[in-house]
Amino acid sequence: MKKGKRNLIIIEIVGLLLALLWISPFYLMIVNAFKTKREIFEGVLGVPDEFTSTNFVQAFIDLDFLQSLFNSLLVTGVSVGILIFFSSMAGYALARNKSKLSGLLLLMFVSAMLIPFQSVMIPLVSLFGQVDMLNQVGLIFMYLGFGSSLSIFLYHGAMTGVSVSLDEAAIIDGANKFQTFWYIILPLLKPISVTVAILNTIWIWNDYLLPSLVLGEANATIPLKMFYFFGQYTKQWHLALAGLTIAIIPVVIGYFFAQKQIIEGVAEGAVK
């Protein structure tokens, strides 16, 4: 056997093992979602004796899934939209205005990524409680603050590859700064915008800690509702796993629709 072919076989085997490793959590979640509570405790690796949708129906009801899904979509969609809008403008302004102040502002945004949320969550919640903003509006505003640093950093990096001559041509044609950004620059930033949207969507959609401090029962998102299955003395794993399976479906669907743009955006961001 030739050396090149042997190396290719080794790479394929390693790739297959890594794929099995990454898929195993999904296998465990989906298989056990079809089991009864007793079958889960008897063994988590095997397939159920009889596949049933009872767990999914009960989890759907217990989660109040449609309301929880609406709450998650509202918070995630509005937060990501606002993040993209303001972060892209900030990245554009910082990239086009070369000065010590813009460099300092960019450094501050990048440095803010190193601040752990746990160090500011108590004073943050206390402050928002004083102005009566412990609700979905306050949560979206917090996500804007915590998500801006990485988003601005990515947009600033992408802007280094966009020629200044485009701005000059637009201004000569009579466009103002906002029109230049909105109609000329922002469409060119589509790959990075998709990447920013995906990164923040996964983070906000799955976030538990911040919504648990801000939202009440009526506005609870899916991650908050998931803890309905975990009590002090009992844990309903069969319903929890069924609920988790239902909860990840919207994110998985969104990812498969946008995977081409995601790959392009990540590759472009890496090059920049």
C-alpha positions as CSV (number, residue, x, y, z in Angstrom):
1,M,0.0,0.0,0.0
2,K,1.3,3.4,-1.0
3,K,2.2,5.8,1.8
4,G,-0.2,8.5,0.5
5,K,-3.1,6.1,0.4
6,R,-2.3,4.8,3.9
7,N,-2.2,8.3,5.3
8,L,-5.6,9.0,3.7
9,I,-7.1,6.0,5.3
10,I,-5.7,7.0,8.7
11,I,-7.2,10.5,8.3
12,E,-10.6,9.0,7.4
13,I,-10.6,6.8,10.4
14,V,-9.6,9.7,12.7
15,G,-12.3,11.8,11.1
16,L,-14.9,9.1,11.6
17,L,-14.0,8.7,15.3
18,L,-14.2,12.5,15.8
19,A,-17.6,12.5,14.1
20,L,-18.9,9.8,16.4
21,L,-17.5,11.7,19.4
22,W,-19.4,14.9,18.4
23,I,-22.6,13.1,17.5
24,S,-22.8,11.0,20.6
25,P,-24.5,13.7,22.8
26,F,-27.2,14.1,20.2
27,Y,-27.6,10.3,20.0
28,L,-28.0,10.1,23.8
29,M,-30.5,13.0,23.9
30,I,-32.7,11.8,21.1
31,V,-32.7,8.1,22.0
32,N,-33.4,8.7,25.7
33,A,-36.2,11.2,24.8
34,F,-38.2,8.2,23.5
35,K,-37.7,6.2,26.7
36,T,-39.7,6.0,29.9
37,K,-38.1,7.2,33.1
38,R,-37.5,3.6,34.2
39,E,-35.8,2.7,30.9
40,I,-33.4,5.7,31.2
41,F,-32.2,4.5,34.7
42,E,-31.9,0.9,33.4
43,G,-29.5,2.0,30.6
44,V,-28.8,5.2,28.6
45,L,-27.0,3.8,25.7
46,G,-29.5,1.3,24.3
47,V,-32.5,2.1,22.2
48,P,-36.0,2.0,23.8
49,D,-38.1,-1.1,23.7
50,E,-40.8,0.9,22.1
51,F,-40.5,4.3,20.5
52,T,-43.3,6.6,21.7
53,S,-44.2,10.3,21.3
54,T,-45.8,10.6,24.7
55,N,-42.7,12.3,26.2
56,F,-42.7,14.9,23.5
57,V,-46.4,15.7,23.9
58,Q,-46.1,16.0,27.7
59,A,-43.0,18.2,27.4
60,F,-44.7,20.4,24.8
61,I,-47.6,21.0,27.2
62,D,-45.4,21.4,30.4
63,L,-43.1,23.9,28.6
64,D,-46.1,25.9,27.3
65,F,-43.9,25.6,24.2
66,L,-45.7,28.0,21.8
67,Q,-45.5,30.9,24.4
68,S,-42.0,30.0,25.4
69,L,-41.0,29.8,21.7
70,F,-42.5,33.2,21.0
71,N,-40.7,34.7,24.0
72,S,-37.4,33.2,22.9
73,L,-37.9,34.3,19.3
74,L,-38.9,37.8,20.4
75,V,-35.9,38.3,22.7
76,T,-33.4,36.7,20.3
77,G,-34.7,38.2,17.1
78,V,-34.9,41.8,18.4
79,S,-31.6,41.5,20.3
80,V,-29.7,40.2,17.3
81,G,-31.3,42.7,14.9
82,I,-30.3,45.6,17.2
83,L,-26.8,44.2,17.7
84,I,-26.2,44.0,14.0
85,F,-27.6,47.5,13.3
86,F,-25.6,49.3,16.0
87,S,-22.4,47.2,15.9
88,S,-22.1,47.5,12.2
89,M,-22.4,51.3,12.4
90,A,-19.9,51.4,15.2
91,G,-17.4,49.2,13.3
92,Y,-17.8,51.3,10.2
93,A,-17.3,54.6,12.1
94,L,-14.2,53.2,14.0
95,A,-12.7,51.9,10.8
96,R,-13.2,55.0,8.7
97,N,-12.1,57.5,11.4
98,K,-8.4,56.9,12.0
99,S,-7.5,58.7,15.2
100,K,-6.2,58.0,18.7
101,L,-9.7,58.3,20.1
102,S,-11.1,55.7,17.7
103,G,-8.2,53.4,18.5
104,L,-8.8,53.9,22.2
105,L,-12.6,53.1,21.8
106,L,-11.8,50.0,19.8
107,L,-9.4,48.9,22.6
108,M,-12.1,49.5,25.2
109,F,-14.6,47.4,23.3
110,V,-12.1,44.5,22.8
111,S,-11.1,44.7,26.5
112,A,-14.7,44.5,27.5
113,M,-14.8,41.0,26.2
114,L,-12.6,40.0,29.1
115,I,-15.0,41.1,31.8
116,P,-17.0,38.1,33.2
117,F,-20.7,38.6,33.5
118,Q,-20.8,37.3,37.0
119,S,-18.7,40.2,38.2
120,V,-21.3,42.8,37.1
121,M,-24.6,40.9,37.3
122,I,-25.6,42.0,40.8
123,P,-25.1,45.8,40.4
124,L,-26.5,45.5,36.8
125,V,-29.8,43.9,38.0
126,S,-30.0,46.3,40.9
127,L,-29.6,49.3,38.6
128,F,-32.2,48.1,36.1
129,G,-34.6,47.2,39.0
130,Q,-34.4,50.8,40.2
131,V,-35.6,52.1,36.8
132,D,-38.3,49.3,36.5
133,M,-36.6,47.7,33.4
134,L,-36.5,44.1,34.7
135,N,-38.4,42.9,31.7
136,Q,-37.9,41.9,28.0
137,V,-36.9,45.5,27.1
138,G,-34.3,45.6,29.8
139,L,-33.0,42.1,28.8
140,I,-32.6,43.2,25.2
141,F,-30.8,46.3,26.3
142,M,-28.4,44.1,28.4
143,Y,-27.7,41.8,25.4
144,L,-26.9,44.9,23.3
145,G,-24.2,45.9,25.9
146,F,-22.8,42.4,26.4
147,G,-22.8,41.4,22.7
148,S,-21.5,44.6,21.2
149,S,-17.8,44.1,22.0
150,L,-17.3,41.0,19.8
151,S,-19.6,42.2,17.1
152,I,-17.9,45.5,16.7
153,F,-14.5,43.8,16.7
154,L,-15.7,41.5,13.8
155,Y,-17.2,44.4,11.8
156,H,-14.1,46.5,12.3
157,G,-12.0,43.7,11.0
158,A,-14.2,43.2,8.0
159,M,-14.2,47.0,7.2
160,T,-10.4,46.9,6.6
161,G,-11.1,45.1,3.4
162,V,-13.7,47.6,2.1
163,S,-12.2,50.3,0.0
164,V,-12.6,54.0,1.1
165,S,-13.1,54.9,-2.6
166,L,-16.7,53.5,-2.3
167,D,-17.5,56.1,0.4
168,E,-15.9,58.8,-1.7
169,A,-17.9,57.8,-4.8
170,A,-21.1,57.7,-2.9
171,I,-20.5,61.2,-1.4
172,I,-19.8,62.6,-4.8
173,D,-23.1,61.2,-6.0
174,G,-24.9,63.1,-3.2
175,A,-25.3,60.4,-0.5
176,N,-24.9,61.3,3.1
177,K,-23.0,59.2,5.7
178,F,-25.9,57.1,6.7
179,Q,-27.0,56.4,3.1
180,T,-23.4,55.5,2.2
181,F,-23.3,53.0,5.0
182,W,-26.8,51.6,4.5
183,Y,-26.9,51.2,0.7
184,I,-23.2,50.7,-0.1
185,I,-21.2,49.4,2.9
186,L,-23.7,47.2,4.8
187,P,-24.6,44.9,1.8
188,L,-20.8,44.2,1.4
189,L,-20.7,43.1,5.1
190,K,-23.3,40.4,4.6
191,P,-21.0,37.4,5.4
192,I,-19.8,39.0,8.7
193,S,-23.4,40.0,9.5
194,V,-24.5,36.4,9.1
195,T,-21.6,35.3,11.3
196,V,-22.5,37.9,14.0
197,A,-26.2,36.9,13.8
198,I,-25.4,33.2,14.2
199,L,-22.9,33.6,17.1
200,N,-25.3,35.9,19.0
201,T,-28.4,33.8,18.2
202,I,-26.8,30.7,19.7
203,W,-25.7,32.6,22.8
204,I,-28.9,34.5,23.4
205,W,-31.2,31.5,22.5
206,N,-29.4,29.2,25.0
207,D,-28.8,31.8,27.7
208,Y,-30.2,30.9,31.1
209,L,-28.5,33.1,33.8
210,L,-29.3,36.6,32.5
211,P,-33.0,35.9,31.7
212,S,-33.4,34.1,35.1
213,L,-32.4,37.4,36.8
214,V,-34.6,39.6,34.6
215,L,-37.7,37.8,33.3
216,G,-40.8,36.7,35.2
217,E,-42.8,33.5,34.7
218,A,-45.0,35.0,32.0
219,N,-42.1,36.1,29.8
220,A,-39.9,33.0,30.4
221,T,-37.8,31.8,27.5
222,I,-37.3,28.1,26.7
223,P,-34.1,27.6,28.8
224,L,-36.0,29.0,31.8
225,K,-38.9,26.7,31.2
226,M,-36.6,23.7,30.9
227,F,-35.9,23.8,34.6
228,Y,-39.6,22.9,35.2
229,F,-38.4,19.3,34.9
230,F,-35.7,19.6,37.6
231,G,-37.2,19.8,41.1
232,Q,-35.5,19.6,44.5
233,Y,-36.3,15.9,45.0
234,T,-36.9,14.6,41.5
235,K,-35.7,15.0,38.0
236,Q,-37.9,14.1,35.0
237,W,-35.1,13.2,32.6
238,H,-37.4,11.6,30.0
239,L,-39.4,14.8,29.7
240,A,-36.4,17.1,29.9
241,L,-34.6,15.3,27.1
242,A,-37.8,15.4,25.0
243,G,-38.0,19.1,25.7
244,L,-34.4,19.7,24.8
245,T,-34.9,17.9,21.5
246,I,-37.9,20.1,20.7
247,A,-36.0,23.3,21.8
248,I,-33.0,22.8,19.5
249,I,-35.0,22.2,16.3
250,P,-35.4,25.9,15.5
251,V,-31.7,26.6,15.9
252,V,-30.7,23.6,13.8
253,I,-33.1,24.6,11.0
254,G,-31.8,28.1,11.0
255,Y,-28.2,26.8,10.9
256,F,-28.8,24.6,7.9
257,F,-30.4,27.4,6.0
258,A,-27.5,29.7,6.7
259,Q,-24.5,27.3,6.7
260,K,-23.1,28.6,3.4
261,Q,-23.1,32.2,4.7
262,I,-21.7,31.1,8.1
263,I,-18.7,29.3,6.5
264,E,-18.0,32.3,4.2
265,G,-18.3,34.8,7.1
266,V,-16.0,32.8,9.4
267,A,-13.4,32.4,6.6
268,E,-13.6,36.1,5.7
269,G,-13.3,37.1,9.4
270,A,-10.3,34.8,9.8
271,V,-8.5,36.3,6.8
272,K,-9.2,39.8,8.0
